[in-house]
Amino acid sequence: MPEAKTRRRKVTRRIRRPTPEPEAPKDEPREEEGGDWTQLADKAAKKVREMADKAGPEVKKMAVDVSEGLDGAFTKVSEQARDLMAKGQHTRVRIKFRGKQIAELPIAVVAAAEVASFWWFGPLRVVIGHVVGKAVLDVEFVSNADAHVAEGKKWLADGELEKAVAEFDKALAMDRRCAGALLGKGIALKIRGDRAGAREWFGKAEEADPRGEAGREARRHLDNL
């Protein structure tokens, strides 16, 4: 009898793959040395700039309807000029029509003069006579001290407190009741750590402009001292 064939077993070899080594944890980006202090300084600088913006010069504005006549409108402007001049807050008057400035005069002149004394009211009458609808004069009461207040704001935003105070003092020499200068000086003293001095100047700012933005901002600082 023929011999039975022997069946060969198939041997399956498993190939062992090398176990991947665990990846080293990636280093998280580190803040630069001194980053925390830099952030604090940036926040402080931003706060100072915000406070400086609040010390902006106050410009009182009024809109006067001249549709019913220039004489009556200018009477209202003169009355307001006399009131502000008595308070010593403003020194000049800008008069604009449709965004274009037509005059800038000392407040004393506007307070005392009559409309007929200004040559430019003649041509203005002609222009207004051809306006359909409501005609309005935009009047701004400003102070010569405003330039020093603006300069003081710049120094204050840069952290130059002594220079800022010097500019605010120049503004107050021109206009003793300049609310922006009073507020700005109070802010500078507050930042410098002179709480008593800051309280004094904030009080003066509130007294000079109790219903305006400068006065309200001064009151906020007083409440937080």
Sequence and secondary structure as in RCSB ss.txt:
>XXXX:A:sequence
MPEAKTRRRKVTRRIRRPTPEPEAPKDEPREEEGGDWTQLADKAAKKVREMADKAGPEVKKMAVDVSEGLDGAFT
KVSEQARDLMAKGQHTRVRIKFRGKQIAELPIAVVAAAEVASFWWFGPLRVVIGHVVGKAVLDVEFVSNADAHVA
EGKKWLADGELEKAVAEFDKALAMDRRCAGALLGKGIALKIRGDRAGAREWFGKAEEADPRGEAGREARRHLDNL
>XXXX:A:secstr
                                TTHHHHHHHHHHHHHHHHHHHHT    EEEEEE TT HHHHHH
HHHHHHHHHHHHT   EEEEEETTEEEEEEEHHHHHH  GGG TTHHHHHHHHHT  S  EEEEEEE TTHHHHH
HHHHHHHTT HHHHHHHHHHHHHH TT HHHHHHHHHHHHHHT HHHHHHHHHHHHHH TTSHHHHHHHHHHHH 
